[in-house]
Amino acid sequence: MENKCGCWAVLRRSVVGSPAAHNSANATHRASLVYDAAATETRYLNASKRELMLSPAPQSSDDPGPPSAGNAMSHQLLQFRFHELKTATGNFRPDSILGEGGFGYVFKGWIEENGTGPAKPGSGITVAVKSLKPDGLQGHREWVAEVDFLGQLHHPNLVKLIGYCIEDDHRLLVYEFMTRGSLENHLFRRAIPLPWSNRIKIALGAAKGLAFLHGGSEPVIYRDFKTSNILLDLEYNAKLSDFGLAKAGPQGDKTHVSTRVVGTYGYAAPEYVMTGHLTAKSDVYSFGVVLLEILTGRRSMDKKRPTGEQNLVVWARQYLADKRRLFHLVDPRLELNYSVKGVRKVCQIAYSCLGRDPKCRPSMDEVVKVLTLIQDLSDFAILSYKARVAHQTRCKKRPDGIQRLSFNQSMSNRASPLTSMKQCSK
């Protein structure tokens, strides 16, 4: 399906080169919903956080949930005994906790290479063991969805589910261990900023994961795409995790899936929040939010920031729509260590993904194509700045006697990386 909306067509022509680019065979169904986009977003932004909390609300009649996980559980996954996982995690010691979510705690553990038995710490295979809280917000239904989807879906950018445990009241899942943890930790909880090249690599990997989910013969809508659900291995390869809220996509002539509204405040698409109509383009919107977080180093929602800057999408729109102000969005911790062209293209992608009309958002296949072309760009802003400063120091005076800036003067005039960027782009 060819995307004919001008906003995305311009981006594709500027990067790919031809407006008649390869049509994606995996393009998602378009939503037939007609609504006032601006009014919808306004209502969404004013919505209470309670609207998006995971709640045990009754299911709608057209929300059938995931299919049976029996085949995946019996043929592809290992079945663990509770005492094996208890020993593998050192009796679920507090110091082995890797994280906590709506599902429950995640513990680090070790199992035998060719079996389900526990291994000594540092030997065998390192795993992450997720244990369902008895009174957790996400219950058995989400546990089954996780087993069902990850038991059948295999891709380099999806976390690998090794096995499960269902014994008495115990519900546990065993995953491959992701050495570097979540993208959320690297963006918001570490003093050392994530390098530009790693940010693009992570964005591309996450985009490939979503494209895979959307492009199968039976499309899957992830529904909870956010930085805490993007895990990183030792080489910063991104893998999507936590499929408890995933839904089978629309089939046949259907344009959407009707379902209760669940997810995380700040990431959900406004049309989904207002109507409960879920499409692959809902994931595309969430990807746009995460892409902004990667670019800016800001959280999607941050009550600690001044009024007008607490909602990342609202704050960023004013800059995304103005090419002269794009560089105000760059994480200041990067200083000038980012690609100039890369920033422009990332902003264009984010702007398209966050479109108010879901029909005009790109497919994830299209996003992958653009990000692939961005990852190897080497036009770093610091190089342009150094070249300019070096030229100024060699030419302190023009032949006609006009005084040129010295190195120290040029440095003192650099109010911010954005100032030098404006000079370099002229």
C-alpha positions as CSV (number, residue, x, y, z in Angstrom):
1,M,0.0,0.0,0.0
2,E,1.5,3.3,-1.0
3,N,1.4,6.0,1.6
4,K,0.2,9.1,-0.2
5,C,0.2,11.6,2.6
6,G,2.5,14.4,1.8
7,C,4.3,14.6,5.2
8,W,5.7,11.1,4.8
9,A,6.1,11.2,1.0
10,V,8.5,14.2,1.4
11,L,10.6,12.3,3.9
12,R,10.8,9.2,1.8
13,R,11.8,11.2,-1.3
14,S,14.5,13.1,0.7
15,V,16.1,9.9,2.0
16,V,15.2,7.1,-0.4
17,G,15.4,9.2,-3.5
18,S,12.4,8.1,-5.5
19,P,8.7,8.7,-4.8
20,A,8.0,5.3,-6.4
21,A,9.8,3.4,-3.7
22,H,9.1,-0.3,-3.1
23,N,5.5,-0.9,-1.9
24,S,5.5,-2.6,1.5
25,A,3.7,-5.9,1.3
26,N,3.2,-5.8,5.0
27,A,1.4,-2.4,5.2
28,T,-1.2,-2.3,7.9
29,H,-4.9,-1.8,7.5
30,R,-6.1,1.7,7.5
31,A,-8.6,2.7,10.2
32,S,-12.0,3.8,8.9
33,L,-12.5,6.0,12.0
34,V,-13.4,9.7,11.2
35,Y,-12.9,12.1,14.0
36,D,-11.8,15.6,14.8
37,A,-8.0,15.0,15.3
38,A,-7.2,18.3,17.0
39,A,-10.1,18.0,19.4
40,T,-9.3,14.3,20.1
41,E,-5.7,15.1,21.0
42,T,-6.8,18.0,23.2
43,R,-9.1,15.7,25.1
44,Y,-6.4,13.0,25.3
45,L,-3.8,15.4,26.7
46,N,-6.3,16.5,29.4
47,A,-7.2,13.0,30.3
48,S,-6.5,11.7,33.8
49,K,-3.7,9.2,34.2
50,R,-6.3,6.8,35.6
51,E,-7.7,6.3,32.1
52,L,-4.6,4.4,31.1
53,M,-3.8,2.5,34.2
54,L,-3.9,-1.3,33.9
55,S,-7.1,-2.2,35.6
56,P,-9.1,-5.4,36.0
57,A,-12.0,-3.9,34.1
58,P,-14.4,-6.3,32.5
59,Q,-13.6,-7.3,28.9
60,S,-15.8,-6.1,26.0
61,S,-17.6,-8.8,24.0
62,D,-15.3,-8.1,21.0
63,D,-12.1,-8.4,23.0
64,P,-11.5,-12.1,22.8
65,G,-7.9,-12.0,24.1
66,P,-5.1,-14.2,23.0
67,P,-5.6,-17.7,21.6
68,S,-4.7,-20.8,23.5
69,A,-1.0,-21.1,24.4
70,G,-1.0,-24.9,24.6
71,N,0.9,-25.6,21.4
72,A,3.6,-23.0,22.2
73,M,4.0,-24.3,25.8
74,S,4.2,-28.0,24.9
75,H,6.3,-27.8,21.7
76,Q,8.7,-24.8,22.0
77,L,9.2,-23.8,25.6
78,L,10.8,-25.5,28.6
79,Q,8.5,-26.3,31.5
80,F,10.2,-25.5,34.8
81,R,9.2,-26.7,38.3
82,F,8.8,-23.9,40.9
83,H,11.5,-25.3,43.2
84,E,14.0,-25.3,40.3
85,L,13.4,-21.6,39.7
86,K,13.5,-20.8,43.4
87,T,16.9,-22.4,43.7
88,A,18.1,-20.8,40.4
89,T,17.4,-17.4,41.8
90,G,18.8,-18.1,45.3
91,N,15.3,-18.3,46.8
92,F,14.3,-15.1,45.0
93,R,16.8,-13.0,47.0
94,P,16.2,-9.3,47.0
95,D,19.7,-8.6,45.7
96,S,18.9,-10.6,42.6
97,I,16.0,-8.4,41.6
98,L,16.5,-6.9,38.1
99,G,13.3,-4.8,38.0
100,E,9.7,-4.6,38.8
101,G,6.6,-4.0,36.7
102,G,2.8,-4.4,36.7
103,F,3.3,-8.2,36.3
104,G,5.7,-8.6,39.2
105,Y,9.4,-8.8,40.1
106,V,12.1,-10.0,37.7
107,F,15.0,-11.9,39.2
108,K,18.4,-12.9,37.9
109,G,19.2,-16.6,37.9
110,W,21.2,-19.4,36.4
111,I,20.0,-22.7,34.9
112,E,21.7,-25.7,33.3
113,E,22.6,-25.4,29.6
114,N,20.7,-28.4,28.5
115,G,17.9,-28.6,31.0
116,T,15.7,-26.9,33.5
117,G,17.8,-27.6,36.6
118,P,19.3,-24.7,38.6
119,A,23.0,-23.9,38.2
120,K,25.5,-22.3,40.4
121,P,25.8,-18.5,40.0
122,G,28.2,-17.6,37.2
123,S,27.8,-21.0,35.5
124,G,25.3,-22.5,33.0
125,I,23.0,-20.0,31.4
126,T,22.1,-16.6,32.9
127,V,18.4,-16.0,32.8
128,A,15.8,-13.5,33.9
129,V,12.9,-15.0,35.9
130,K,9.6,-13.0,36.0
131,S,7.3,-13.9,38.8
132,L,3.6,-12.9,38.7
133,K,2.4,-11.1,41.8
134,P,-0.6,-12.9,43.4
135,D,-2.4,-9.5,43.6
136,G,-0.7,-7.9,40.6
137,L,-2.5,-5.6,38.2
138,Q,-1.6,-7.9,35.3
139,G,-3.0,-11.4,36.0
140,H,-3.2,-14.8,34.5
141,R,-4.7,-13.5,31.2
142,E,-1.6,-11.4,30.5
143,W,0.7,-14.3,31.5
144,V,-1.0,-16.5,28.9
145,A,-0.7,-13.8,26.3
146,E,3.0,-13.5,27.0
147,V,3.5,-17.3,26.7
148,D,1.4,-17.4,23.6
149,F,3.0,-14.6,21.6
150,L,6.7,-15.1,22.6
151,G,6.3,-18.9,22.4
152,Q,5.5,-18.6,18.7
153,L,7.2,-15.4,17.6
154,H,11.0,-15.5,17.0
155,H,13.0,-12.5,15.8
156,P,16.4,-11.0,16.7
157,N,14.7,-7.9,18.0
158,L,12.3,-9.8,20.3
159,V,13.5,-11.1,23.7
160,K,13.7,-14.8,23.8
161,L,11.3,-16.7,26.1
162,I,13.0,-19.8,27.3
163,G,10.3,-21.4,29.4
164,Y,7.5,-21.1,31.9
165,C,6.3,-22.4,35.2
166,I,2.6,-23.0,36.1
167,E,2.3,-24.8,39.4
168,D,-0.4,-24.3,42.0
169,D,-0.7,-20.5,42.3
170,H,2.7,-19.8,40.9
171,R,3.1,-18.2,37.4
172,L,6.6,-17.6,36.3
173,L,8.4,-16.9,32.9
174,V,12.0,-17.5,32.1
175,Y,13.8,-15.2,29.5
176,E,17.2,-14.8,28.1
177,F,19.2,-12.3,30.3
178,M,19.7,-8.9,28.7
179,T,23.1,-7.6,29.9
180,R,22.5,-3.9,29.7
181,G,19.0,-3.8,31.0
182,S,16.3,-1.4,29.7
183,L,16.6,1.7,27.4
184,E,14.8,3.6,30.1
185,N,17.8,3.1,32.5
186,H,20.3,4.3,29.9
187,L,18.3,7.4,28.9
188,F,17.1,8.7,32.3
189,R,19.0,7.0,35.2
190,R,22.6,7.1,34.2
191,A,25.0,10.1,34.4
192,I,26.9,9.2,31.2
193,P,24.8,10.0,28.2
194,L,24.0,7.3,25.6
195,P,26.1,8.1,22.5
196,W,24.3,9.2,19.3
197,S,25.4,6.1,17.4
198,N,24.0,3.8,20.0
199,R,20.7,5.7,20.1
200,I,20.2,5.3,16.4
201,K,21.1,1.6,16.6
202,I,18.6,1.0,19.4
203,A,15.8,3.0,17.6
204,L,16.5,0.9,14.4
205,G,16.4,-2.4,16.3
206,A,13.2,-1.5,18.1
207,A,11.6,-0.4,14.8
208,K,12.6,-3.8,13.2
209,G,10.9,-5.6,16.1
210,L,7.6,-3.7,15.6
211,A,7.8,-4.1,11.8
212,F,8.1,-7.9,12.3
213,L,5.1,-7.9,14.5
214,H,3.0,-5.9,12.1
215,G,4.1,-7.6,9.0
216,G,3.3,-11.2,9.6
217,S,0.5,-13.2,8.0
218,E,-1.3,-12.8,11.4
219,P,-0.3,-9.2,12.5
220,V,0.3,-8.5,16.2
221,I,-0.2,-5.1,17.8
222,Y,2.3,-4.6,20.7
223,R,0.2,-2.0,22.5
224,D,2.7,-1.2,25.2
225,F,5.7,0.2,23.4
226,K,7.9,2.3,25.7
227,T,11.5,2.6,26.8
228,S,11.2,0.3,29.8
229,N,10.1,-2.5,27.5
230,I,13.1,-2.1,25.2
231,L,15.9,-4.3,26.5
232,L,19.6,-4.1,25.4
233,D,22.2,-6.8,25.1
234,L,26.0,-6.3,25.5
235,E,26.3,-4.8,22.0
236,Y,23.3,-2.5,22.4
237,N,21.0,-4.6,20.2
238,A,17.4,-3.7,21.1
239,K,14.8,-6.4,21.9
240,L,11.2,-5.9,22.7
241,S,9.9,-7.5,25.9
242,D,6.7,-7.8,27.9
243,F,4.0,-9.0,25.6
244,G,1.3,-9.2,28.2
245,L,-0.8,-6.5,26.5
246,A,-0.2,-7.6,22.9
247,K,-3.2,-8.2,20.7
248,A,-3.8,-10.1,17.5
249,G,-4.3,-7.5,14.7
250,P,-7.4,-7.0,12.5
251,Q,-8.1,-9.8,10.0
252,G,-9.8,-9.8,6.6
253,D,-11.8,-6.7,6.0
254,K,-11.6,-5.4,9.5
255,T,-9.8,-2.1,10.0
256,H,-9.3,-2.2,13.7
257,V,-9.6,-4.3,16.9
258,S,-12.0,-3.0,19.5
259,T,-10.7,-3.4,23.0
260,R,-10.4,-1.8,26.4
261,V,-7.9,1.0,26.7
262,V,-4.8,-0.2,28.5
263,G,-1.2,0.9,28.3
264,T,1.1,3.6,29.7
265,Y,0.2,7.3,30.0
266,G,2.1,9.4,27.6
267,Y,2.7,6.7,25.0
268,A,-0.8,5.7,23.8
269,A,-2.2,7.1,20.5
270,P,-5.0,9.6,21.1
271,E,-7.5,7.9,18.8
272,Y,-7.0,4.6,20.7
273,V,-7.6,6.3,24.0
274,M,-10.8,8.0,22.9
275,T,-12.4,5.1,21.0
276,G,-10.7,1.8,22.0
277,H,-10.1,1.2,18.3
278,L,-6.7,-0.4,18.1
279,T,-4.5,-0.6,14.9
280,A,-0.9,-1.0,14.0
281,K,-0.7,2.7,13.7
282,S,-1.3,2.9,17.4
283,D,2.1,1.3,17.8
284,V,3.6,3.7,15.3
285,Y,2.4,6.7,17.4
286,S,4.1,5.1,20.5
287,F,7.3,4.6,18.5
288,G,7.2,8.3,17.7
289,V,7.1,9.1,21.4
290,V,10.0,6.8,22.2
291,L,12.0,8.3,19.3
292,L,11.5,11.7,20.9
293,E,12.7,10.4,24.2
294,I,15.8,9.0,22.5
295,L,16.5,12.3,20.7
296,T,15.8,14.6,23.7
297,G,16.8,12.6,26.7
298,R,13.4,13.6,28.2
299,R,10.6,11.4,29.6
300,S,7.3,11.3,27.8
301,M,5.7,12.7,30.9
302,D,7.7,14.6,33.5
303,K,5.9,16.5,36.3
304,K,9.2,17.9,37.5
305,R,9.6,20.1,34.4
306,P,8.0,23.6,34.1
307,T,4.5,24.0,32.9
308,G,4.4,23.6,29.1
309,E,7.2,21.1,29.1
310,Q,5.8,18.3,31.1
311,N,4.2,16.5,28.2
312,L,7.0,15.7,25.7
313,V,4.9,15.5,22.6
314,V,3.2,18.8,23.3
315,W,6.5,20.6,24.0
316,A,8.3,19.1,21.0
317,R,5.6,19.9,18.4
318,Q,6.6,23.5,18.2
319,Y,10.2,22.5,17.3
320,L,9.3,19.6,15.0
321,A,7.2,21.9,12.8
322,D,10.1,24.5,12.4
323,K,13.2,23.4,10.6
324,R,15.2,26.3,12.0
325,R,14.6,25.1,15.6
326,L,15.0,21.4,15.3
327,F,18.3,21.4,17.2
328,H,16.6,22.7,20.3
329,L,15.3,19.1,20.7
330,V,18.7,17.5,20.9
331,D,19.7,16.1,24.3
332,P,22.1,18.8,25.7
333,R,24.3,16.1,27.2
334,L,25.3,15.1,23.7
335,E,26.8,18.5,23.2
336,L,27.9,18.5,19.5
337,N,28.4,14.7,19.3
338,Y,25.5,14.0,16.9
339,S,24.9,13.8,13.2
340,V,23.4,17.0,11.8
341,K,21.5,15.2,9.0
342,G,20.6,12.4,11.4
343,V,18.9,14.8,13.7
344,R,16.9,16.3,10.9
345,K,15.7,12.9,9.6
346,V,14.9,11.6,13.1
347,C,12.8,14.7,13.7
348,Q,11.0,14.1,10.4
349,I,10.3,10.5,11.3
350,A,9.0,11.5,14.8
351,Y,6.8,14.2,13.3
352,S,5.2,11.7,10.9
353,C,4.7,9.0,13.5
354,L,3.0,11.5,15.8
355,G,0.6,12.6,13.1
356,R,-2.9,13.3,14.5
357,D,-4.5,11.3,11.6
358,P,-3.4,7.7,12.0
359,K,-3.9,7.2,8.2
360,C,-1.0,9.5,7.5
361,R,1.5,7.8,9.9
362,P,4.1,5.7,8.1
363,S,4.3,1.9,8.4
364,M,7.1,0.5,10.5
365,D,8.7,-0.9,7.4
366,E,9.0,2.6,6.0
367,V,10.5,3.8,9.3
368,V,13.1,1.0,9.2
369,K,14.2,2.0,5.7
370,V,14.9,5.6,6.8
371,L,16.6,4.7,10.0
372,T,18.8,2.2,8.2
373,L,20.1,5.1,6.0
374,I,20.7,7.3,9.0
375,Q,22.8,4.9,11.2
376,D,26.1,5.4,9.4
377,L,26.0,9.2,8.9
378,S,29.3,10.8,10.1
379,D,28.5,14.5,9.7
380,F,28.9,15.2,13.4
381,A,28.3,18.7,14.5
382,I,31.5,18.8,16.5
383,L,33.5,18.3,13.3
384,S,31.9,21.3,11.6
385,Y,32.4,23.4,14.6
386,K,36.1,22.5,15.0
387,A,36.6,23.2,11.3
388,R,35.0,26.6,11.6
389,V,37.0,27.5,14.7
390,A,40.3,26.4,13.0
391,H,39.5,28.6,10.0
392,Q,38.8,31.6,12.2
393,T,42.1,31.2,14.0
394,R,44.1,31.1,10.7
395,C,42.3,34.2,9.4
396,K,42.1,36.6,12.3
397,K,42.0,39.5,9.8
398,R,40.6,39.9,6.3
399,P,42.9,41.6,3.7
400,D,40.6,44.7,3.8
401,G,41.3,45.1,7.6
402,I,38.1,43.7,8.9
403,Q,38.7,42.1,12.3
404,R,38.0,38.4,12.4
405,L,37.1,36.5,15.6
406,S,39.9,34.9,17.5
407,F,39.6,31.3,18.9
408,N,38.8,32.6,22.4
409,Q,36.3,35.1,21.1
410,S,34.5,32.4,19.1
411,M,34.4,30.2,22.1
412,S,32.9,32.9,24.3
413,N,30.3,33.7,21.7
414,R,29.1,30.1,21.7
415,A,26.1,30.4,23.9
416,S,25.0,26.8,23.2
417,P,25.5,24.0,20.8
418,L,22.5,25.4,18.9
419,T,24.2,28.7,18.3
420,S,27.1,27.0,16.6
421,M,24.8,24.7,14.7
422,K,23.0,27.7,13.2
423,Q,26.3,29.1,12.0
424,C,27.5,25.8,10.6
425,S,24.3,25.2,8.7
426,K,24.4,28.5,6.8
